[in-house]
Amino acid sequence: MKKYLPHLQTLPSVAVVILNWNGRNFLQQFLPSVLASTYGNLRVIVADNASTDDSVQFVQQTFPSVEILTSKENYGFAKGYNFFLQQVKADYYVLLNSDVEVTKNWIEPIIDLMEADNTIAACQPKLLAYHQKDTFEYAGASGGWIDTLGYPFSRGRVFDVLEKDNGQYNDAVPVFWASGAALFIRSQCFHEMKGFDEFFFAHQEEIDLCWRLQRSGYKVYVCPQSVVYHVGGGTLPTGSSQKVFLNFRNNLVMICKNLPWSELWWKFPLRVGLDAVSAWKELLSGKPGYWLAVVQAHFAFISWVFRPKQSSSNAYPRLKTMYRGSVVWQYFIRKKKIFSEIVKLV
């Protein structure tokens, strides 16, 4: 793999852009690790999404080398990054959550990989849990996959089961999606795709973007030689009704955008039925908020149907990183709980 001479001019420019909303404590805790990165041609930017805490003032006073961009309102993850990245010039963007601790040389392996193959548009590092550093983290683990019905899972995480990291997923390989918690993407490709779909607001917008990139002929990779540690649940805690709503709504929108009609006509009704089973199961378990969030998500999906649509490629390639079976069937019926039991790679 290509390695760079230690001259600034030979290094592609990288902008680490941390979208922040009331995350002063995370910035205080994790910005020092980002600033300790060893990559030579690096900018670190905090993009503040109209925080009401003292995040901006704190960064200005404590980390004067960090650039700051601000907005007048909270645009959420999708529109927020679209807004801020219009103002950032770099060869590569790194979209980094504020609750991520990075290692010193986390940037170099990924840039080496992407520079060696210009068809790789996006890539993620290996995500481990900050509070349990030998365990994969929920929001991407060692690279994201998706099943035939649009359910996302990862190498190292299937639904709520998180594997220990024993080096079993240490190969740099194509994946279906790269985690938005630490997403490396060529700036040219981000803008070519017109960024994230802003209707998503937050959750699964990176999966939609990676799907559109692959439909346009690009590749998405994981590079586990780069390691970061993610707290997770920093903005919307796991199990919150808003998170449930966004995940169910956005997933339905995503499959309707990216599947051909020849598959969608039967997959969509099946997905709605499975959503209903999940909602009623949680209601009977004493979680009415979950049930209501799923119902609201389905009504919100109907409103999306009548909205102007973001244009995308008309190509529907058969992607090797889409599992052609049902991860729901494997997990709940066949009791296959880990990625390597479900996806048999050749």
N, C-alpha and C positions, 0 to 999 in steps of 0.2 A: 504494500500500500504506500502511496506517495507520502513522503514526509517533507516538511517545509524547512527551508533555511531560516535561521533566526534573524531575518531582516524584516522590518515592518512592511516594506513595500511588497514582499512576496506573500503576505498573509491576506486572505480575503477579509473584508470588514465584517464584523459581527456586532449586532446591537442586541443586548439583553434588555428586554422591555418587560418590566414588572407592573402589571395592572394592579392598582391599589384602591381599595375602598375601606376606609376606617381600619387599616391594618398596621397602625403604628407599632404595636408590640411585635408583630411578625417582622417588620422591617428592621426594628432594633435588633432582633435575634438573628436574622438570617442574611441581611445585607452584607455584613462583614465577610461571610464565606464567598459571596459573589465577587466582592471587591478583591478577594485573595486569589481569584482565578489567574492562571499563568498565561493565558492566551494573549498574544502581543497586540493585536489590532482590535481592541474591544471598547465599546461604549456601554455604560450601564445607565438605564433610564427608568425612572419611576413615573408611570403614567397614572395620574391620580383622577379617579372617577368621582369627583365632587365629594370627597370625604368631608365628614363633619367633625372628625377629630383633628388632632394637630399633626397629622402625618407629614404634610408638606413642610411645615416649619421645622419639624424634627429632622427631616432629611437634609434640609438646607443647612441647618446648624451643625449637624453631626457628621454628615457625609458630603462635604462640599464638592467632591469630584463627581457625584451622581447628578446627571441631568434630570430635570423635572418638567413634565408636561401636565397641563391641567385641563379639565373640562368643566362646564358650568352645570352639568347634570350627570347623574349616574346612568350611563348608557348600558350597563350590564357588560358581560364578557364579550359577546359577539360584536355588538355595535361599538363598544368601547375600544377594542383592538382595531377595528376598521377605522375609527376616527383617529386614533393616535398614530397608527402605522402609516397613514398618509403623510405624516410629518417627519418620518424617520427614513433617512437614506442609509442603506447598508446592503452588502451582498447577501447577508443572512440575518434573519430575525430569529431570536430565541424568545418565545413567549413563556415566561417563567412565573409561576404562582409565587406570591409573597411568602407562603409557608413552606418553602423548599430550601433545604440546606444542600449546597453543592460541594463537590470535592475540587481540589485545586486544578486538576487537569481534565475536568469534565468536558471542556469544549473541543480540545484538539482531536480526540478520536472520531468524533462525529464529523467535524469539518474535513478531516482526512478522507473519511468514507465518502462523503458527498462530493468532494472535489475529484475523487477517483471515478465517479460515475455521475455524469450530468443529468441522467434520467431520474435520479433520486431527488424528489422534490421536498420531502419531509422526513424527519427522523426523530426518534426519542431516545434518551438514555434509559438505563435500567432504573426503575423506581422502586426503592425500598422504603419501608415504613420508618418514619423518624423515631417513633417510640418503641420500635421493635426491629432493630436494624438488620436482623437476619431473616426478615420476612418480607415478601413482596407487598407492595402498596396497592390499594384497590384501584386507583385511577390510572391504570396503564401497565403496572407490573413490568414484564419484559416484552411488551409489544401487544397491541390490540388485534383481536380477531372479531369476526361477526358470523352468526349462523344464517341459514337460508331464510329465516323469518325476520332477520334484523336485530336479533338479540346480541349485544356486545359482550365479549368476555376477553380474557387476556392470557398470555403465557405466564402462568403463576397465579391467576385469579379467575375463578369461575363462580358467578353469583357472589355469595358472601364468604366463600372458602378461599383463604389466602395460604399459599404454599410457603414453606421455608425456602430460602435461596441456598441451594447446595451446588450452584454452578450448572444446574440442569438446562438453563436457558441462556447460556453465555455466548451463543453464536449470533453474529450479526446477520440478520436475515430479513427478507421482505415480510411485512405485516400488513394487516388491513388498515389499521389506524394507529396514529401516534398520539400519545396523551397530550392534552392541552395544558397539563400541569408543567411540562417542560418540553415545549414543541420547537424544534429547529425546523425552519422552512426557508427556502430560497425566496427572497423578497420579490423577485420577478414572478415566481409562481403564485405567491400569495395574491399579488395584484392582478395577475392574469385570470385567476378564479374569482376576482372581485371580492376577495376576502371571505369572511364568514357570512352565513345567512343570518341577517340581523333579527329575523323573526324568532330565532331560537332563544335569544336573550342570554341564556346560559344552559349548559349541559348538552352534550352530544354534538355541538356545533363543529368540534374538531373531527368527529367521525364523518359527518356530512362533507366537510372540506376534503378529507382524505379520500373519500369515495369519489368525489368529483375530480380530484387530481388523477386518480387511477383511470377513471373513464376518459380522461384526456391524454392518457398514455404515459403518465409519470408513475414512479414507484414510491412506496413508503417503506421505511426501514426502522428497525430497532438496532441500536449499537450498545450492547451491554458492557463494553469496555469503558463506557462513561457511566458513572453511578451518581445518583442524587437520592436524597432522603426527603420524603413528603409527609407533612403532618396530616393533611386531608381534612375535609369538612370545615374549613376555616371560615367560609362565608355562609353556606347553608349546611347545617348539621345533618348527618345521615339520618334518614327517617322523617325529616320535616315534610309537611304537606306541600310546601312550595317545591321542594326538590322532587317529590313524587310526581307532582303535576307536570313539571318541566320535562322530566325524563319520559313519561308516557306520551305527552303531546309531541315532543320533539322527535321521538323515535318513529311515531306514525308519519309525521311530516317527512322524515328522512327517507323512509322506504318508499313512500309515494313519489318522491322526487327522483329516486335513483334506480328503481326497479323498472324493467320494461313491462308494458301492459300484459304481455303473455305470461308473466309470473304474478303480477300484482293482483289480477282478477281473483285468484284463489288464495294467495298469501294474506292479502289484507283482511278479508273476513275472518280467517283463522286467527290472525293476530288480535283482532278486536275481541274475538271469543276468549282467547287466552288472557287478555287484559281483564275481561269480566270475571274469569275464574279467580285471578289473583286478587281483584278488588273484593269479591265476596268472601274469599278465604280470610282476608285481613279483617273484614267487617265482623265475621263470626268469631274472630280471635280477639275482638274487643278494640278494634282500631277503626272507628268510623271516619276519622280524618283521612286515612289512606283511601278508603272507599270513595269518599267525596272528591278527593283529589283526582282519582282516575276518571270519575264521571265528568268532572270539570275539564279534564284534559281532552276527553273525546269531543265535548262541545266546542272547545277551543280549536281542535283540529278542523271541525266543520267550518269554523270562521276562516281558517287558513285556505280552505278550498276555493273560497271566493276572492282571495287576495291576488294582486299581480304577482307573478312568479319570477324568481331569479332564473335567468337563462343558464343552461348548462349543455354540455356535450350530448349529442343524441346517440353516442356509442354506449353499448352495454357489454363490455368484454367479460368473458368468464374468468373471474379473478381467483387465483389459486389460494389466496388468503381468506376466502369466504368458505366456511365450513358448510358443506352441502347437506348436512343433516340438521337435526334440531337439538340444540344444547339443552332446551327445556326437557325434552324426552330423555336425553342421556343423564341429566342431573337428577331429575325428580323421579323418573320411572326406573331407569337402569342403575341409578345410584353411582354414576361416574362423577367424581367430585373434583378431579384435577385435570388440567389441560392435556397432559400427555396420554391420559386414558381415553380422552374424547377425540383428539386430533392425532391420527397416526401419520407422522411425517415420513416420507420416503427419501 
